[in-house]
Amino acid sequence: MIVSSIFLLTAIVCAHKAAPIAIDRLRPRLSNAAVINRRQIQLTFTEDIDTLSLTPDNISITSASETLGVVMLYPSLSASEILIVTQPMENVTYEIHGEVLDKAENKGTFTRRVQGTTARDTIAPWVTRLSEGKSRHEFYLHFSEAMDTTDLTFSIVPRKEFRREWMNHRRALLMPSNPADSLGSDSACYIYVKKGRDISGNALKPFITQMTPDTTSAPIILRCKALIDGKPVENGLAILYRDGPINITFVTAGEFTFALPDSLESDVLVVSDTYSSRDRVSVTADNIIHLRPEKIDVDSIID
């Protein structure tokens, strides 16, 4: 009994000696405000900000003659760097007033003056994350910056009707328009994003990616070459056919490949500017496509 009492007393004493739980009571502070171009201002804070609580109402930007409209806010390279997208600025002094919350919900308020600029944003947007490859039922694109949500153009091969649904100005879902356009468990589709631009009008570079709900298949690779007057095609587009378009890819430095579910023969159309050619290809052939002067509208084939 005496031994038990000693152990109990020791446990109580040790419990009292345990370090108290640290509670973050420090308010986030603004350490820097930098005008990047006429539509963007970057705010840097002393700690990570609760980005989910950010809205344009958190910030007001005024000059001697106007209130500058705030379009959106989102994290830049980290949660401690917040990018403000504004209406076009003038080359005048602006005063920024705002409030933010940190991860512990401490509120920080700030006021900072910055010099506006009329310099344009000239950096093209790019895709920072996307869903691609196997075991995919839903396709999304996440962009490096705020996009013009009215100007994203894409095609699906094989032909299906997909719609775009913007979750915000940087993230878009591409979804089947109806159940008939959904992917089967062993099917694949190729998404050709042809056009897009950010809110400053900078163009997105076209790209192609693939997705499939399948989790097990190992595709067969079909390799081809494309030439114009005996020289490799620098840039082009290749479309693979059976009953209709089933695959699409870019031609780069005269070469291109397709991932196929089998080794059956197929037809291919290769287009490069005002040159094109159709030919029969297979995994066992050399598959050298010679392009001739003939302009073809690709959109009329895949859309």
DOFI-254215 format. One record per atom (N, C-alpha, C): residue in one letter; x, y, z. Coordinates in pm, whole numbers, padded with zeros to 5 digits, always signed. Layout:
<rs>
AXYZ ...
</rs>
This chain:
<rs>
M+00083-00121+00000 M+00000+00000+00000 M+00086+00126+00000 I+00196+00121+00082 I+00287+00236+00089 I+00353+00258-00045 V+00394+00146-00112 V+00459+00155-00242 V+00365+00216-00346 S+00237+00174-00343 S+00138+00228-00436 S+00119+00377-00417 S+00117+00420-00291 S+00099+00562-00262 S+00217+00644-00313 I+00339+00586-00303 I+00457+00656-00352 I+00450+00674-00503 F+00410+00568-00575 F+00397+00576-00722 F+00293+00679-00763 L+00181+00684-00688 L+00074+00779-00720 L+00122+00922-00698 L+00194+00945-00586 L+00245+01078-00557 L+00347+01122-00663 T+00431+01027-00705 T+00531+01058-00808 T+00465+01099-00939 A+00358+01026-00976 A+00286+01057-01100 A+00223+01194-01096 I+00168+01230-00978 I+00104+01362-00965 I+00208+01472-00977 V+00324+01452-00912 V+00430+01552-00916 V+00482+01570-01058 C+00503+01458-01130 C+00552+01465-01268 C+00452+01534-01358 A+00324+01507-01332 A+00221+01571-01414 A+00225+01722-01398 H+00251+01766-01277 H+00258+01910-01253 H+00381+01972-01318 K+00485+01891-01338 K+00608+01942-01397 K+00604+01944-01549 A+00501+01880-01611 A+00493+01876-01757 A+00481+02018-01815 A+00543+02038-01931 A+00539+02170-01994 A+00397+02206-02034 P+00356+02328-02012 P+00220+02369-02052 P+00205+02368-02204 I+00084+02346-02250 I+00056+02347-02394 I+00075+02489-02448 A+00158+02498-02556 A+00187+02631-02613 A+00067+02680-02692 I+00026+02798-02669 I-00086+02859-02740 I-00034+02980-02819 D-00063+02980-02948 D-00021+03091-03034 D-00112+03210-03009 R-00056+03313-02948 R-00134+03435-02924 R-00079+03555-03002 L+00023+03529-03086 L+00083+03638-03162 L-00001+03668-03285 R-00022+03794-03310 R-00098+03835-03427 R-00008+03836-03551 P-00061+03795-03665 P+00019+03802-03788 P+00045+03947-03826 R+00168+03974-03871 R+00205+04109-03908 R+00249+04112-04055 L+00220+04220-04120 L+00264+04239-04258 L+00410+04281-04258 S+00496+04205-04326 S+00638+04238-04331 S+00678+04307-04462 N+00599+04284-04569 N+00634+04347-04696 N+00513+04353-04788 A+00507+04458-04869 A+00404+04471-04972 A+00475+04512-05101 A+00461+04431-05206 A+00532+04457-05331 A+00434+04460-05448 V+00438+04568-05527 V+00357+04578-05647 V+00429+04503-05759 I+00365+04401-05815 I+00428+04317-05917 I+00402+04371-06056 N+00277+04405-06083 N+00239+04466-06210 N+00106+04538-06187 R+00046+04587-06292 R-00072+04673-06276 R-00195+04598-06224 R-00187+04465-06214 R-00301+04387-06165 R-00271+04307-06038 Q-00145+04309-05990 Q-00107+04219-05880 Q-00020+04288-05775 I-00055+04263-05648 I+00024+04309-05534 I+00048+04188-05444 Q+00172+04168-05403 Q+00202+04056-05314 Q+00226+04106-05172 L+00155+04045-05076 L+00172+04076-04934 L+00245+03959-04868 T+00347+03991-04789 T+00422+03888-04717 T+00404+03910-04568 F+00365+03803-04497 F+00336+03811-04354 F+00441+03735-04273 T+00441+03760-04145 T+00539+03698-04056 T+00508+03552-04027 E+00392+03505-04067 E+00354+03364-04048 E+00247+03326-04149 D+00215+03198-04154 D+00113+03150-04248 D-00023+03208-04213 I-00097+03239-04317 I-00230+03298-04303 I-00335+03191-04328 D-00450+03205-04264 D-00565+03118-04291 D-00623+03159-04426 T-00578+03093-04532 T-00617+03134-04667 T-00763+03106-04698 L-00824+03012-04626 L-00965+02982-04651 L-01057+03096-04607 S-01008+03180-04518 S-01091+03291-04469 S-01073+03418-04553 L-00984+03413-04653 L-00957+03533-04732 L-01070+03563-04830 T-01115+03686-04832 T-01212+03734-04931 T-01170+03875-04971 P-01218+03925-05084 P-01186+04064-05121 P-01226+04166-05016 D-01324+04131-04931 D-01366+04223-04826 D-01258+04242-04720 N-01156+04154-04716 N-01048+04167-04618 N-00957+04286-04648 I-00960+04334-04772 I-00863+04434-04816 I-00935+04553-04879 S-00887+04672-04851 S-00931+04791-04925 S-00806+04866-04971 I-00811+04914-05094 I-00696+04984-05153 I-00747+05117-05210 T-00693+05226-05161 T-00742+05357-05202 T-00626+05448-05242 S-00657+05540-05332 S-00564+05648-05366 S-00633+05779-05331 A-00572+05889-05365 A-00633+06019-05336 A-00762+06040-05414 S-00778+05966-05525 S-00893+05993-05611 S-00986+05873-05632 E-00948+05753-05586 E-01032+05637-05616 E-01010+05525-05517 T-01105+05433-05518 T-01088+05305-05450 T-01061+05199-05555 L-00949+05131-05542 L-00908+05031-05641 L-00980+04900-05612 G-01051+04847-05710 G-01126+04725-05690 G-01036+04604-05666 V-01069+04524-05565 V-00998+04399-05535 V-01079+04284-05593 V-01020+04210-05686 V-01090+04101-05754 V-01086+03973-05673 M-00966+03937-05623 M-00952+03813-05546 M-00820+03815-05471 L-00808+03721-05374 L-00685+03699-05301 L-00657+03550-05298 Y-00530+03512-05309 Y-00496+03370-05297 Y-00349+03357-05260 P-00309+03241-05201 P-00169+03223-05162 P-00078+03217-05284 S+00042+03273-05269 S+00140+03270-05377 S+00229+03148-05360 L+00357+03164-05325 L+00446+03050-05309 L+00422+02975-05180 S+00365+03041-05081 S+00333+02977-04954 S+00215+03048-04892 A+00167+02994-04779 A+00051+03054-04713 A+00086+03185-04642 S+00214+03218-04635 S+00252+03347-04574 S+00263+03458-04679 E+00250+03420-04807 E+00256+03517-04916 E+00121+03519-04988 I+00055+03632-04983 I-00079+03644-05039 I-00074+03737-05159 L-00134+03691-05269 L-00138+03771-05391 L-00275+03838-05401 I-00276+03968-05421 I-00399+04043-05443 I-00412+04070-05592 V-00523+04032-05650 V-00553+04065-05790 V-00648+04184-05788 T-00611+04290-05857 T-00688+04414-05854 T-00738+04452-05992 Q-00821+04550-05997 Q-00849+04618-06123 Q-00722+04692-06166 P-00708+04730-06293 P-00585+04797-06337 P-00553+04921-06254 M-00427+04930-06214 M-00381+05042-06132 M-00341+05162-06219 E-00317+05273-06149 E-00255+05390-06208 E-00119+05409-06141 N-00037+05494-06198 N+00095+05522-06141 N+00083+05628-06032 V+00013+05590-05923 V-00011+05681-05810 V+00014+05604-05681 T+00015+05677-05571 T+00033+05613-05440 T-00100+05557-05391 Y-00095+05430-05346 Y-00212+05364-05290 Y-00186+05330-05144 E-00292+05332-05067 E-00284+05289-04927 E-00368+05162-04911 I-00303+05059-04859 I-00369+04930-04841 I-00406+04914-04694 H-00534+04889-04668 H-00583+04857-04533 H-00636+04714-04537 G-00605+04636-04434 G-00656+04500-04436 G-00651+04432-04302 E-00714+04317-04299 E-00707+04231-04182 E-00705+04085-04228 V-00628+04003-04157 V-00615+03861-04188 V-00616+03782-04059 L-00639+03652-04070 L-00630+03561-03958 L-00515+03464-03982 D-00444+03429-03874 D-00344+03323-03887 D-00412+03187-03862 K-00334+03081-03860 K-00390+02946-03844 K-00457+02928-03708 A-00415+03007-03609 A-00473+02999-03475 A-00587+03099-03457 E-00629+03163-03568 E-00738+03259-03569 E-00706+03389-03497 N-00577+03420-03481 N-00539+03552-03431 N-00554+03652-03545 K-00618+03763-03515 K-00643+03864-03619 K-00529+03966-03622 G-00481+03991-03744 G-00382+04096-03763 G-00436+04202-03857 T-00418+04327-03821 T-00459+04438-03908 T-00335+04513-03954 F-00345+04577-04069 F-00228+04644-04122 F-00269+04758-04214 T-00176+04852-04230 T-00188+04962-04326 T-00051+04981-04390 R-00048+04989-04522 R+00080+05005-04591 R+00058+05086-04718 R+00150+05178-04746 R+00145+05254-04870 R+00237+05190-04974 V+00190+05188-05098 V+00270+05134-05209 V+00255+05227-05328 Q+00352+05222-05416 Q+00347+05300-05539 Q+00288+05213-05650 G+00178+05258-05708 G+00115+05183-05816 G+00199+05184-05943 T+00164+05099-06037 T+00236+05091-06163 T+00138+05062-06277 T+00180+05099-06396 T+00102+05065-06515 T+00170+04955-06595 A+00276+04894-06539 A+00347+04785-06608 A+00255+04663-06622 R+00251+04608-06742 R+00163+04494-06769 R+00223+04364-06717 D+00133+04270-06686 D+00173+04132-06658 D+00205+04065-06791 T+00329+04020-06809 T+00370+03958-06936 T+00406+03810-06919 I+00384+03754-06801 I+00419+03614-06775 I+00301+03524-06809 A+00323+03429-06897 A+00216+03336-06937 A+00180+03242-06822 P+00054+03207-06808 P+00015+03113-06704 P+00058+02971-06740 W+00065+02884-06641 W+00092+02743-06666 W+00012+02658-06568 V+00003+02529-06597 V-00070+02437-06511 V+00024+02388-06402 T-00011+02410-06276 T+00072+02367-06164 T+00036+02228-06115 R-00091+02191-06128 R-00135+02055-06087 R-00249+02014-06179 L-00258+01884-06205 L-00371+01832-06281 L-00387+01685-06248 S-00507+01632-06270 S-00530+01489-06251 S-00509+01422-06385 E-00425+01321-06388 E-00397+01250-06513 E-00357+01107-06480 G-00356+01023-06584 G-00313+00885-06567 G-00425+00792-06526 K-00388+00682-06459 K-00484+00578-06423 K-00569+00616-06303 S-00679+00542-06289 S-00768+00554-06174 S-00821+00697-06157 R-00860+00758-06269 R-00912+00894-06265 R-01055+00897-06321 H-01147+00949-06244 H-01286+00963-06288 H-01323+01110-06309 E-01242+01197-06254 E-01270+01340-06262 E-01141+01412-06297 F-01149+01509-06388 F-01028+01578-06433 F-01032+01722-06387 Y-00919+01768-06329 Y-00911+01908-06287 Y-00781+01970-06335 L-00781+02101-06346 L-00664+02180-06380 L-00647+02288-06274 H-00525+02304-06225 H-00495+02411-06129 H-00387+02498-06191 F-00416+02626-06204 F-00328+02716-06277 F-00240+02799-06183 S-00132+02852-06240 S-00035+02930-06162 S-00089+03064-06117 E-00192+03113-06185 E-00248+03244-06151 E-00393+03253-06195 A-00456+03363-06162 A-00598+03381-06194 A-00619+03381-06345 M-00720+03305-06390 M-00746+03288-06532 M-00873+03360-06575 D-00881+03389-06705 D-01004+03439-06765 D-01096+03319-06780 T-01198+03311-06697 T-01283+03192-06693 T-01377+03181-06812 T-01375+03278-06902 T-01458+03270-07023 T-01379+03217-07142 D-01249+03189-07123 D-01164+03163-07239 D-01076+03039-07220 L-01137+02926-07185 L-01066+02799-07181 L-01132+02706-07283 T-01057+02669-07388 T-01111+02588-07496 T-01039+02454-07500 F-01114+02344-07509 F-01054+02211-07508 F-01139+02114-07590 S-01077+02003-07627 S-01146+01894-07695 S-01115+01763-07624 I-01208+01669-07633 I-01190+01536-07575 I-01181+01435-07688 V-01079+01349-07685 V-01061+01242-07783 V-01050+01109-07706 P-01134+01007-07742 P-01244+01006-07839 P-01349+01113-07804 R-01424+01154-07905 R-01516+01267-07893 R-01619+01243-07784 K-01621+01333-07686 K-01719+01334-07579 K-01752+01477-07543 E-01870+01497-07489 E-01911+01630-07447 E-01877+01649-07300 F-01777+01732-07273 F-01740+01768-07136 F-01769+01917-07117 R-01800+01954-06996 R-01821+02095-06963 R-01714+02138-06862 R-01685+02266-06861 R-01590+02318-06763 R-01668+02381-06648 E-01620+02359-06529 E-01682+02417-06410 E-01571+02477-06325 W-01568+02609-06315 W-01463+02676-06241 W-01497+02677-06092 M-01406+02622-06011 M-01424+02625-05867 M-01384+02762-05812 N-01284+02822-05877 N-01242+02960-05854 N-01164+03001-05978 H-01097+03114-05975 H-01028+03163-06095 H-00901+03084-06128 R-00861+02992-06040 R-00737+02915-06064 R-00762+02765-06080 R-00879+02718-06051 R-00905+02574-06053 R-01030+02544-06134 A-01016+02458-06235 A-01129+02422-06321 A-01147+02272-06323 L-01273+02228-06317 L-01308+02087-06336 L-01361+02070-06478 L-01319+01962-06546 L-01374+01924-06675 L-01454+01797-06652 M-01585+01806-06675 M-01675+01698-06635 M-01765+01657-06751 P-01805+01527-06758 P-01899+01483-06861 P-02028+01564-06855 S-02078+01604-06972 S-02201+01683-06975 S-02324+01601-06942 N-02318+01469-06966 N-02428+01379-06934 N-02373+01240-06913 P-02452+01146-06856 P-02401+01011-06825 P-02344+00938-06946 A-02398+00962-07065 A-02351+00893-07184 A-02207+00929-07218 D-02159+01043-07170 D-02023+01086-07199 D-01923+01047-07090 S-01969+00973-06989 S-01878+00927-06884 S-01786+00819-06939 L-01671+00803-06876 L-01574+00703-06919 L-01609+00566-06863 G-01597+00462-06947 G-01612+00326-06899 G-01492+00286-06816 S-01504+00175-06744 S-01399+00134-06650 S-01266+00105-06718 D-01269+00064-06847 D-01145+00031-06915 D-01115+00126-07031 S-01183+00239-07036 S-01164+00334-07146 S-01067+00444-07105 A-01018+00517-07204 A-00927+00628-07179 A-00968+00745-07266 C-00941+00865-07222 C-00966+00982-07305 C-00845+01074-07299 Y-00829+01152-07404 Y-00719+01246-07415 Y-00777+01386-07419 I-00727+01471-07332 I-00779+01605-07317 I-00680+01702-07381 Y-00726+01768-07485 Y-00643+01861-07562 Y-00689+02002-07527 V-00614+02069-07441 V-00645+02208-07405 V-00580+02298-07509 K-00665+02359-07591 K-00617+02433-07707 K-00589+02580-07678 K-00667+02636-07586 K-00656+02780-07565 K-00700+02817-07425 G-00632+02916-07370 G-00668+02971-07241 G-00582+03095-07218 R-00622+03178-07125 R-00543+03297-07095 R-00571+03340-06952 D-00474+03413-06896 D-00495+03466-06762 D-00574+03596-06771 I-00600+03657-06656 I-00687+03775-06656 I-00619+03895-06721 S-00486+03886-06744 S-00416+03994-06814 S-00405+03968-06963 G-00459+03854-07009 G-00458+03823-07151 G-00339+03743-07200 N-00250+03697-07110 N-00137+03614-07151 N-00185+03473-07183 A-00137+03419-07295 A-00189+03292-07346 A-00127+03172-07275 L-00210+03072-07251 L-00167+02943-07198 L-00113+02858-07313 K+00000+02791-07293 K+00055+02704-07396 K-00033+02579-07410 P-00077+02544-07531 P-00162+02424-07549 P-00091+02298-07497 F-00169+02204-07447 F-00111+02079-07400 F-00213+01966-07412 I-00163+01844-07406 I-00246+01724-07413 I-00213+01636-07295 T-00315+01581-07231 T-00294+01486-07123 T-00400+01377-07130 Q-00376+01269-07059 Q-00463+01151-07069 Q-00515+01111-06932 M-00636+01056-06929 M-00689+01003-06805 M-00774+00881-06835 T-00784+00791-06736 T-00864+00670-06749 T-00904+00620-06611 P-01025+00566-06596 P-01063+00503-06469 P-00991+00370-06447 D-00933+00313-06553 D-00865+00184-06545 D-00746+00193-06450 T-00719+00084-06380 T-00609+00082-06284 T-00503-00022-06319 T-00528-00108-06419 T-00441-00223-06439 T-00375-00232-06576 S-00432-00173-06679 S-00383-00197-06814 S-00242-00143-06835 A-00164-00216-06919 A-00030-00172-06959 A-00033-00143-07108 P-00029-00017-07150 P-00048+00016-07291 P+00070-00029-07378 I+00040-00048-07507 I+00141-00076-07608 I+00176+00057-07675 I+00304+00081-07694 I+00351+00209-07748 I+00372+00198-07898 L+00304+00285-07972 L+00320+00298-08117 L+00408+00418-08146 R+00520+00395-08215 R+00616+00502-08241 R+00614+00541-08389 C+00617+00671-08415 C+00608+00720-08553 C+00704+00838-08573 K+00732+00865-08702 K+00812+00981-08741 K+00736+01059-08847 A+00759+01190-08851 A+00693+01277-08948 A+00797+01366-09014 L+00793+01371-09150 L+00892+01447-09227 L+00823+01540-09327 I+00886+01653-09353 I+00848+01743-09461 I+00971+01764-09548 D+00963+01721-09673 D+01077+01729-09765 D+01201+01663-09705 G+01180+01551-09637 G+01290+01475-09581 G+01343+01526-09449 K+01288+01638-09398 K+01334+01694-09272 K+01229+01671-09162 P+01273+01650-09039 P+01178+01627-08930 P+01082+01744-08910 V+00957+01714-08890 V+00856+01816-08859 V+00888+01874-08721 E+00905+02006-08715 E+00942+02068-08588 E+00828+02064-08487 N+00709+02103-08532 N+00592+02105-08444 N+00470+02064-08525 G+00386+01981-08466 G+00264+01940-08534 G+00171+01868-08439 L+00063+01817-08496 L-00038+01745-08420 L-00070+01616-08493 A-00080+01506-08420 A-00111+01377-08480 A-00238+01320-08415 I-00328+01270-08500 I-00455+01213-08453 I-00464+01069-08501 L-00491+00977-08412 L-00502+00835-08446 L-00648+00798-08462 Y-00678+00719-08568 Y-00815+00681-08601 Y-00832+00530-08596 R-00954+00491-08561 R-01005+00360-08598 R-01144+00387-08657 D-01250+00364-08580 D-01381+00407-08631 D-01395+00558-08627 G-01320+00621-08540 G-01315+00766-08526 G-01187+00800-08452 P-01163+00926-08422 P-01042+00963-08347 P-01038+00894-08211 I-00927+00830-08179 I-00915+00761-08049 I-00798+00812-07967 N-00708+00888-08028 N-00590+00934-07955 N-00537+01060-08024 I-00468+01143-07950 I-00413+01266-08005 I-00283+01298-07932 T-00184+01350-08005 T-00057+01383-07943 T+00015+01489-08026 F+00116+01550-07968 F+00196+01647-08040 F+00312+01579-08112 V+00352+01637-08223 V+00474+01597-08293 V+00583+01695-08254 T+00694+01642-08206 T+00806+01725-08163 T+00935+01671-08222 A+01009+01757-08292 A+01136+01718-08354 A+01120+01594-08442 G+01006+01587-08512 G+00983+01482-08608 G+00937+01348-08551 E+00910+01340-08422 E+00870+01213-08361 E+00745+01230-08277 F+00668+01120-08268 F+00551+01117-08181 F+00517+00973-08148 T+00447+00953-08037 T+00408+00820-07993 T+00262+00820-07949 F+00201+00702-07955 F+00067+00682-07903 F+00070+00564-07805 A-00009+00572-07700 A-00028+00460-07608 A-00158+00391-07647 L-00150+00261-07683 L-00266+00187-07734 L-00301+00069-07643 P-00428+00030-07643 P-00468-00087-07563 P-00435-00219-07631 D-00401-00216-07764 D-00373-00338-07839 D-00279-00306-07955 S-00247-00406-08036 S-00151-00387-08145 S-00218-00384-08282 L-00348-00358-08289 L-00418-00352-08417 L-00369-00232-08500 E-00378-00245-08632 E-00341-00135-08720 E-00440-00018-08704 S-00391+00101-08731 S-00473+00221-08719 S-00437+00317-08831 D-00517+00421-08846 D-00487+00529-08939 D-00443+00650-08858 V-00353+00730-08917 V-00306+00849-08849 V-00313+00968-08943 L-00350+01082-08887 L-00346+01210-08958 L-00245+01297-08886 V-00149+01350-08962 V-00048+01440-08906 V-00065+01576-08972 V-00070+01681-08892 V-00092+01817-08941 V+00016+01907-08883 S+00077+01987-08971 S+00174+02088-08929 S+00156+02211-09016 D+00089+02312-08960 D+00062+02436-09031 D-00014+02406-09160 T+00044+02433-09276 T-00026+02410-09404 T+00011+02276-09466 Y+00075+02189-09393 Y+00113+02055-09441 Y+00035+01949-09363 S+00010+01836-09429 S-00060+01727-09362 S-00042+01598-09440 S-00080+01486-09377 S-00076+01357-09445 S-00155+01256-09362 R-00218+01161-09432 R-00286+01048-09370 R-00213+00921-09410 D-00202+00826-09315 D-00130+00703-09347 D-00174+00593-09253 R-00139+00469-09289 R-00166+00351-09208 R-00045+00322-09122 V-00065+00292-08994 V+00046+00269-08902 V+00019+00144-08817 S+00128+00083-08770 S+00117-00032-08680 S+00241-00040-08593 V+00234-00115-08486 V+00345-00123-08391 V+00465-00199-08449 T+00445-00272-08560 T+00555-00350-08619 T+00619-00279-08739 A+00567-00164-08781 A+00617-00094-08900 A+00709+00022-08860 D+00779+00078-08961 D+00866+00194-08936 D+00785+00322-08914 N+00667+00332-08976 N+00573+00443-08955 N+00637+00580-08979 I+00685+00598-09102 I+00741+00728-09141 I+00637+00799-09227 I+00588+00912-09178 I+00480+00986-09243 I+00541+01105-09316 H+00515+01113-09448 H+00566+01224-09530 H+00452+01324-09554 L+00469+01445-09502 L+00365+01547-09515 L+00378+01621-09647 R+00260+01660-09701 R+00252+01734-09827 R+00174+01864-09804 P+00187+01961-09894 P+00110+02086-09878 P-00041+02059-09885 E-00107+02068-09775 E-00253+02054-09767 E-00296+02100-09628 K-00370+02208-09619 K-00414+02262-09490 K-00542+02191-09447 I-00545+02143-09325 I-00660+02071-09271 I-00703+02136-09140 D-00832+02153-09123 D-00888+02209-09000 D-00905+02097-08898 V-00815+02090-08803 V-00817+01983-08702 V-00943+01987-08619 D-00989+02108-08586 D-01107+02120-08500 D-01229+02053-08563 S-01240+02057-08694 S-01355+01994-08760 S-01351+01843-08748 I-01236+01788-08715 I-01221+01644-08705 I-01244+01595-08562 I-01193+01668-08464 I-01200+01618-08326 I-01316+01676-08247 D-01376+01785-08293 D-01487+01844-08217 D-01623+01791-08263 
</rs>
